[in-house]
């Protein structure tokens, strides 16, 4: 059932941050696609959204016309200030973007990816060895998040288990930003968690200066090459890698397993042809993208779809909606391994392509194949089902109970 958006002259009543949209986004998709680009007033600020695949792609691929740098003092940005107003790749433009990406790039080099391939398989085997056939399990905590944390936070980022609570605690405080209104001070719990993280980074940088380390902060330190980064900037980079890595991998893996459990035919096809696991994962990324929208800011007057987006306007690029654009994905609400293209935009596009997408695309298919082979009777527990978690820019399965 779709939701009809109301228009008052130029502006609709659409609010991408509203709980109504976050809890039931699919009800809005038809209207958003039909009216894209559309305009709205958010916190009194004229803003635009783009929802069609070609329009979202046009915005994402042109950083000169659509900046990623959030204007200061723009109402509403408090709710998505996940990096405590520090510069990060996600919200920067060239040349700053290139400098920050260069510093973090060594964490996910092809060499480290190749070295990690054996570790990926080992971790998957070890985790699934603890789950027997015929059991009822909560998949996110038992498998998908556990795998993402062990592989990314422990192996790639090099954060020891005794220190991981520092970053988990920080991520938990992000929900407090969602309650902020323009002019509100940042919540104390958020600032305290940030300070704890920067203290960790400060000590880690000291160690990196004294010894050659292969963990994330050690590699970031080596890649600085004369650049001076503050503890806060390193903390922001670690949070970028954590959110962009752990959350992306866990949510994508959970979605892939959900669709396989909901449709046993998919699992049967993957058992016969393991190469289909990569397609299964790409379709899961399209169907349930870990990030539902990203923001850009118009640097000049730009015409898209016959409508004028004015200079200075915030532009909400609706990735999840674009991934359901029937002009690109026929029968977009059907999960299928037989699509002619997989041009989903879940990992962004161009210079802001998600830095951790390679490890997710390498790991999740391995998990899918192993689960398909181990649990031929995989199904969703009908008594518990699934629970969704939302934030202003994400929507993913937060808990899912399966019968193996």
HELIX and SHEET records of a PDB file:
HELIX    1   1 UNK A   19  UNK A   23  1                                   5    
HELIX    2   2 UNK A   25  UNK A   28  5                                   4    
HELIX    3   3 UNK A   29  UNK A   35  1                                   7    
HELIX    4   4 UNK A   53  UNK A   60  1                                   8    
HELIX    5   5 UNK A   77  UNK A   80  5                                   4    
HELIX    6   6 UNK A   89  UNK A   91  5                                   3    
HELIX    7   7 UNK A   96  UNK A  105  1                                  10    
HELIX    8   8 UNK A  106  UNK A  108  5                                   3    
HELIX    9   9 UNK A  110  UNK A  129  1                                  20    
HELIX   10  10 UNK A  139  UNK A  139  1                                   1    
HELIX   11  11 UNK A  140  UNK A  144  3                                   5    
HELIX   12  12 UNK A  145  UNK A  148  1                                   4    
HELIX   13  13 UNK A  149  UNK A  156  3                                   8    
HELIX   14  14 UNK A  161  UNK A  163  5                                   3    
HELIX   15  15 UNK A  164  UNK A  177  1                                  14    
HELIX   16  16 UNK A  188  UNK A  210  1                                  23    
HELIX   17  17 UNK A  216  UNK A  223  1                                   8    
HELIX   18  18 UNK A  231  UNK A  242  1                                  12    
HELIX   19  19 UNK A  243  UNK A  247  3                                   5    
HELIX   20  20 UNK A  248  UNK A  262  1                                  15    
HELIX   21  21 UNK A  264  UNK A  272  1                                   9    
HELIX   22  22 UNK A  276  UNK A  287  1                                  12    
HELIX   23  23 UNK A  319  UNK A  322  1                                   4    
HELIX   24  24 UNK A  350  UNK A  352  5                                   3    
HELIX   25  25 UNK A  357  UNK A  374  1                                  18    
SHEET    1   A 2 UNK A   7  UNK A   8  0                                        
SHEET    2   A 2 UNK A  11  UNK A  12 -1                                        
SHEET    1   B 5 UNK A  38  UNK A  42  0                                        
SHEET    2   B 5 UNK A  45  UNK A  50 -1                                        
SHEET    3   B 5 UNK A 314  UNK A 317  1                                        
SHEET    4   B 5 UNK A 294  UNK A 298 -1                                        
SHEET    5   B 5 UNK A  66  UNK A  67 -1                                        
SHEET    1   C 3 UNK A 136  UNK A 138  0                                        
SHEET    2   C 3 UNK A 394  UNK A 403 -1                                        
SHEET    3   C 3 UNK A 379  UNK A 380 -1                                        
SHEET    1   D 3 UNK A 136  UNK A 138  0                                        
SHEET    2   D 3 UNK A 394  UNK A 403 -1                                        
SHEET    3   D 3 UNK A 386  UNK A 391 -1                                        
SHEET    1   E 2 UNK A 302  UNK A 304  0                                        
SHEET    2   E 2 UNK A 307  UNK A 309 -1                                        
END                                                                             
